[in-house]
């Protein structure tokens, strides 16, 4: 006898669909975090470099925050584990540290 299909059988497909925005937001956060970490001001007078660091940090925090808010939605949290949003949150923390110490 075959068993009836359970309503949770589509979790794999749903996980794949939800992984796309989380992965894209993590990649955006990683790019801007890398940018914030690699910008080196020429001196204390280099206001453009400091503005670039701050902008990169803000965009990293925005992308990481958006990924965290998306993950906090109950349907997403039921399907996706915390490790899906962990890298984005870590990048956001790194950006905050960079902003505070050098931006």
Buried (B, 14 or more C-beta within 10 A) or exposed (E): EEEEEEEEEEEEEBBEEBBEEBBEBBBBBBBBBBBBBEBEBEEEEEEEBBEBBBBBBBBBBBBBBBBBEBBEEEEBBEBBEEEBBBBBBBBBBBBBEBBEEBB
